[in-house]
């Protein structure tokens, strides 16, 4: 098996998304926390990069939506954090 650089980025991205999900299920992260959102954002972005090698429209749509939703969650969390300075 000969993996290209974009394959490695996709593998790392997949591991990031899976780690985020596992840590959420294990109670180690919250779904609206910045770490969870960033793992999802960069993980999905990595999978998108891997599509350079072989494009797949269904994976593209899924991961593009994942990036958009993660970005929305980050912006939403940052806005709500500004309104509540005592939040940890």
C-alpha positions in Angstrom: 0.0 0.0 0.0 1.5 3.3 -1.1 0.0 6.2 0.8 0.3 9.8 -0.4 0.6 12.9 1.8 -3.1 13.6 1.5 -3.9 10.1 2.6 -2.0 10.6 5.8 -3.8 13.9 6.4 -7.1 12.1 5.9 -6.1 9.3 8.3 -5.2 11.9 11.0 -8.4 13.7 10.3 -10.4 10.6 10.7 -8.6 9.8 14.0 -9.4 13.3 15.2 -13.1 13.0 14.5 -13.2 9.6 16.2 -11.2 10.8 19.2 -13.7 13.7 19.6 -16.6 11.3 19.5 -15.0 8.9 21.9 -14.0 11.6 24.4 -17.6 13.0 24.2 -19.1 9.6 24.9 -16.6 9.0 27.7 -17.6 12.2 29.4 -14.2 13.8 28.9 -15.4 16.6 26.6 -18.6 18.5 26.3 -20.4 18.9 22.9 -20.2 22.6 23.0 -16.6 22.8 24.2 -13.9 24.4 22.0 -11.6 21.3 22.0 -14.5 19.1 20.8 -15.4 21.6 18.1 -11.8 22.0 16.9 -11.2 18.3 16.8 -14.3 18.0 14.5 -13.4 21.0 12.4 -9.8 20.0 11.7 -10.6 16.3 11.5 -13.3 16.9 8.8 -10.9 19.3 7.1 -8.3 16.6 7.0 -10.8 14.1 5.4 -11.6 16.8 2.8 -8.0 17.2 1.9 -7.7 13.4 1.4 -10.3 13.7 -1.4 -7.6 15.2 -3.5 -6.5 11.6 -4.2 -9.9 10.2 -5.1 -13.0 12.5 -5.1 -16.2 11.1 -3.6 -19.2 13.4 -3.7 -21.0 11.9 -0.7 -17.9 12.1 1.5 -17.3 15.7 0.3 -20.9 16.7 1.2 -20.7 15.0 4.6 -17.3 16.5 5.6 -18.1 20.0 4.2 -21.3 20.0 6.3 -19.2 18.8 9.3 -16.7 21.7 8.8 -19.6 24.2 8.5 -21.4 22.9 11.6 -18.2 22.8 13.6 -17.4 26.4 12.6 -20.9 27.4 13.5 -20.5 25.8 16.9 -17.2 27.5 17.5 -18.7 30.9 16.7 -21.8 30.3 18.8 -19.7 29.2 21.8 -17.4 32.2 21.5 -20.4 34.6 21.3 -22.1 33.0 24.3 -18.8 33.1 26.2 -18.6 36.8 25.7 -22.0 37.3 27.3 -21.2 35.2 30.3 -17.7 36.2 31.7 -18.0 33.8 34.7 -18.3 30.8 32.4 -15.4 28.2 32.6 
